Structure formats: C-alpha cells, structure tokens
Amino acid sequence: MNKLLKKSLILAGALVLVLSLAAPAFAAGAPAGGEDPAQSESVEDSTIGLKAIAAGIAVGVAAAGGAVGMGLATAKSTESIARQPEAEGKVRTTLMLGLVFIETAIIYALLVVILIIFVL
C-alpha cells in the first residue's frame, strides 16, 4: 500500500507540474487594434509554441495511457491462457478486440491534436 501511495503522489505531482506549465496558454489575450504589429507577431508566435507544447503533452499522455492499458491486457490474457489453455482461442480473440479499441482511442487523441495544431 505504501508503494501505491508513493506512486500516486508522484503522478499527482507530475500532473500539477504539467498543468502549471499550461497555465500561460489561458492567460494570453487578443491584441487590441492599436498595438504594434511586431508585438502582435510575438503573441502569435507564442501561441504557436504553446499549441506545440499542448499537443506534445496530449499525445504523450494518450500514448502512455494506451501503453499501460495494452500491457495490462496482454499480461492478464497470458495469465488467463496459462490457467485455462483450452480457452486460448476465445481469450486471444477478446484480447485482440480490446487492443484494437485501445489503439483507436490513441488515434482519436492524435486526430484531436492535429485539429488543435492546424485549426485553432
């Protein structure tokens, strides 16, 4: 239990760090009509950089979550096949279907990131 608590606290700390780094993205305001064009370009460049950081974090979290899910599913299916070898076909079919759904969720996250980069 102590190890689980320690890992949870480390994960929570990492999440707080990531969210605190993303906070400036919400603080940027739209440039007013009378501002210097050079300053407007720097705001636009800053926005592009923040989009890139957000996209990288989003893809990283999606890929990490998918990798953990796939690893757990594979481990449990191997354990299940070892216990009941006669159910190998059914277990393998269910495993493959689950892995496809996990991979689809990761691809959806990638599509959302692409939309963030090119549309917003």
C-alpha positions in Angstrom: 0.0 0.0 0.0 2.9 2.3 0.8 4.4 1.9 -2.7 1.0 2.6 -4.3 0.6 5.8 -2.3 4.1 7.0 -3.2 3.5 6.3 -6.9 0.1 8.1 -6.7 1.7 11.2 -5.1 4.5 11.3 -7.7 1.9 11.0 -10.5 -0.2 13.8 -8.9 2.9 16.0 -8.6 3.7 15.4 -12.3 0.2 16.3 -13.2 0.3 19.5 -11.2 3.6 20.4 -12.9 2.2 19.8 -16.4 -1.0 21.9 -15.6 1.1 24.7 -14.2 3.2 24.8 -17.3 0.0 25.0 -19.4 -1.5 27.9 -17.4 0.1 30.7 -19.6 -1.8 29.4 -22.6 -5.1 30.5 -20.9 -3.7 33.9 -19.9 -2.9 35.2 -23.4 -5.3 37.8 -24.6 -6.2 39.0 -28.0 -4.1 42.0 -29.2 -6.0 45.3 -29.4 -6.4 47.2 -32.7 -3.9 49.9 -31.8 -1.0 47.8 -30.8 2.3 47.5 -32.6 2.3 44.8 -35.4 5.7 43.4 -34.1 4.1 42.8 -30.7 1.2 41.1 -32.4 3.5 38.7 -34.2 5.3 37.8 -30.9 1.9 36.9 -29.4 1.1 34.8 -32.4 4.5 33.0 -32.2 3.9 32.4 -28.5 0.5 30.9 -29.2 2.1 28.5 -31.8 4.7 27.4 -29.3 2.0 26.8 -26.6 0.0 24.7 -29.1 3.0 22.6 -29.8 3.6 22.0 -26.1 -0.1 21.2 -25.5 0.0 18.8 -28.5 3.1 17.0 -27.3 1.6 16.6 -23.8 -1.7 15.3 -25.1 -0.1 12.7 -27.4 2.3 11.7 -24.7 -0.5 11.2 -22.1 -2.6 9.3 -24.7 0.3 7.1 -25.7 1.3 6.4 -22.1 -2.2 5.5 -21.1 -2.7 3.3 -24.1 0.7 1.5 -23.5 -0.2 0.8 -19.8 -3.7 -0.5 -20.8 -2.2 -2.7 -23.6 0.4 -4.1 -21.2 -2.1 -4.9 -18.5 -4.4 -6.5 -21.0 -1.6 -8.6 -22.5 -0.4 -9.7 -19.1 -3.9 -10.7 -17.9 -4.6 -12.6 -21.1 -1.4 -14.5 -20.9 -2.2 -15.4 -17.3 -5.6 -16.5 -18.3 -4.3 -18.7 -21.1 -1.8 -20.2 -18.7 -4.6 -21.1 -16.3 -7.0 -22.5 -18.9 -5.2 -23.5 -22.1 -8.4 -24.8 -23.7 -9.9 -21.3 -23.7 -6.9 -19.9 -25.7 -8.9 -19.0 -28.8 -11.6 -17.1 -27.0 -9.1 -15.2 -24.8 -7.0 -14.3 -27.8 -10.0 -13.0 -29.8 -11.2 -10.9 -26.9 -7.6 -9.6 -26.3 -7.3 -8.5 -29.9 -10.6 -6.7 -29.9 -9.7 -4.9 -26.7 -6.3 -3.9 -28.1 -8.0 -2.5 -31.3 -10.3 -0.4 -29.1 -7.4 1.0 -27.1 -5.4 1.8 -30.2 -8.5 3.5 -31.7 -8.6 5.8 -28.6 -5.0 6.7 -29.1 -5.6 7.5 -32.8 -8.6 9.7 -31.8 -6.3 11.6 -29.5 -3.8 12.1 -32.3 -6.6 13.5 -34.5 -7.6 15.9 -31.8 -4.0 17.1 -31.5 -3.8 17.6 -35.3 -7.0 19.7 -35.1 -5.6 21.7 -32.3 -2.4 22.5 -34.3 -4.0 23.3 -37.6 -7.5 24.6 -36.8 -7.2 26.6 -33.5 
